[in-house]
């Protein structure tokens, strides 16, 4: 199974921002939507970075409250790690673990087509393991 599974799951469009947005605007968006991260995209929907709660914390520690007046481009994490639609779930989980990140933009032809979280992948993996265990129990009962 690969990450394309998550692209048509009915969650709606991915919330993204532009590099020219102010940090204060995006912090407000994160708070309103109760999310921890957004992809930063250009006018062609190509991923140019990631802006997360961690970027806010690091920015505040370096610059103080004045960092809220900066553009997202000045504090975002860039370049962003991205994956393709056909990336296996375990490979995506491995990348997230190695890089200590919690979100990955999914790209096709240099354009973002989705955004997945480590929670999405872990839930999928648990569901798969539980289904295998159920199948094994049914097999044993039938033997």
C-alpha positions as CSV (number, residue, x, y, z in Angstrom):
1,X,0.0,0.0,0.0
2,X,1.2,3.5,-0.8
3,X,0.5,7.1,0.2
4,X,-1.9,7.6,-2.7
5,X,-4.5,5.9,-0.4
6,X,-4.7,9.1,1.6
7,X,-5.3,11.4,-1.4
8,X,-8.9,10.5,-2.0
9,X,-10.1,10.0,1.5
10,X,-12.6,12.8,1.6
11,X,-10.6,15.1,3.9
12,X,-11.1,18.0,1.5
13,X,-8.5,20.4,0.1
14,X,-5.1,20.9,1.7
15,X,-4.7,24.1,3.6
16,X,-1.6,25.9,2.3
17,X,0.0,29.3,2.5
18,X,2.3,31.5,0.4
19,X,5.8,32.5,1.3
20,X,4.7,36.2,1.3
21,X,2.1,35.7,4.1
22,X,3.0,37.2,7.4
23,X,4.0,34.9,10.2
24,X,1.2,36.4,12.3
25,X,-1.4,35.5,9.6
26,X,-0.3,32.0,9.4
27,X,-0.1,31.5,13.2
28,X,-3.7,32.7,13.4
29,X,-4.6,30.1,10.7
30,X,-2.9,27.4,12.6
31,X,-4.8,28.3,15.7
32,X,-8.2,28.6,14.0
33,X,-7.8,25.3,12.2
34,X,-6.2,23.6,15.2
35,X,-3.4,22.3,13.0
36,X,0.4,22.2,13.6
37,X,1.8,22.7,10.1
38,X,1.0,24.0,6.6
39,X,2.9,23.6,3.3
40,X,4.1,26.8,1.7
41,X,3.5,26.8,-2.0
42,X,4.1,29.1,-4.9
43,X,1.6,30.2,-7.6
44,X,2.0,26.9,-9.4
45,X,1.3,24.9,-6.3
46,X,4.9,23.8,-6.1
47,X,6.1,23.2,-2.5
48,X,8.7,25.8,-1.5
49,X,8.8,25.0,2.3
50,X,6.9,23.9,5.4
51,X,5.8,26.2,8.2
52,X,5.2,24.5,11.5
53,X,4.8,25.2,15.2
54,X,8.5,24.4,15.5
55,X,9.3,27.3,13.2
56,X,7.2,29.6,15.4
57,X,9.1,28.5,18.6
58,X,12.5,28.8,17.0
59,X,11.6,32.2,15.5
60,X,10.4,33.5,18.9
61,X,13.5,32.3,20.7
62,X,15.8,34.0,18.1
63,X,13.8,37.2,17.4
64,X,11.2,37.6,20.0
65,X,7.7,38.8,19.3
66,X,8.9,40.8,16.3
67,X,9.2,37.6,14.3
68,X,5.4,37.7,13.9
69,X,5.9,40.7,11.5
70,X,8.2,38.7,9.2
71,X,7.2,36.9,6.0
72,X,6.8,33.2,6.3
73,X,9.7,32.8,3.8
74,X,12.0,34.2,6.4
75,X,11.3,31.5,9.0
76,X,9.9,28.5,7.2
77,X,11.7,25.2,6.9
78,X,13.1,25.0,3.3
79,X,13.6,23.0,1.3
80,X,10.7,20.7,2.3
81,X,11.0,17.0,2.2
82,X,8.4,15.7,-0.2
83,X,7.3,12.3,-1.5
84,X,5.6,10.9,-4.5
85,X,2.1,9.3,-4.6
86,X,3.6,5.9,-5.2
87,X,5.8,6.0,-2.1
88,X,5.1,2.9,0.1
89,X,3.6,3.8,3.6
90,X,6.6,2.1,5.4
91,X,9.1,4.2,3.3
92,X,7.2,7.4,4.2
93,X,7.2,6.4,7.9
94,X,10.9,5.6,7.8
95,X,11.6,9.0,6.2
96,X,9.6,10.8,8.9
97,X,11.3,8.9,11.6
98,X,14.8,9.5,10.3
99,X,14.2,13.2,9.6
100,X,12.1,13.7,12.8
101,X,9.3,15.3,10.9
102,X,5.5,14.9,11.2
103,X,4.2,16.0,7.9
104,X,5.0,15.4,4.2
105,X,3.7,17.0,1.1
106,X,2.8,14.6,-1.7
107,X,3.9,15.8,-5.1
108,X,3.4,14.9,-8.7
109,X,5.1,16.7,-11.5
110,X,6.5,19.2,-9.0
111,X,3.0,20.2,-7.8
112,X,1.5,19.3,-4.4
113,X,-1.4,16.9,-4.7
114,X,-1.7,16.0,-1.0
115,X,-0.4,16.4,2.5
116,X,0.0,13.5,5.0
117,X,0.8,13.3,8.7
118,X,2.6,10.7,10.6
119,X,-0.7,10.1,12.4
120,X,-2.3,9.1,9.1
121,X,0.4,6.6,8.4
122,X,0.5,5.1,11.9
123,X,-3.3,4.6,11.9
124,X,-3.1,3.0,8.5
125,X,-0.3,0.7,9.6
126,X,-2.2,-0.3,12.8
127,X,-5.4,-1.0,10.8
128,X,-3.4,-3.2,8.5
129,X,-1.8,-5.2,11.4
130,X,-5.2,-5.6,13.1
131,X,-6.7,-6.9,9.8
132,X,-3.8,-9.4,9.5
133,X,-4.3,-10.6,13.1
134,X,-8.1,-11.0,12.5
135,X,-7.4,-13.0,9.4
136,X,-4.9,-15.2,11.3
137,X,-7.4,-15.8,14.1
138,X,-10.1,-16.8,11.6
139,X,-7.7,-19.2,9.9
140,X,-6.7,-20.8,13.2
141,X,-10.4,-21.2,14.2
142,X,-11.2,-22.8,10.9
143,X,-8.3,-25.3,11.1
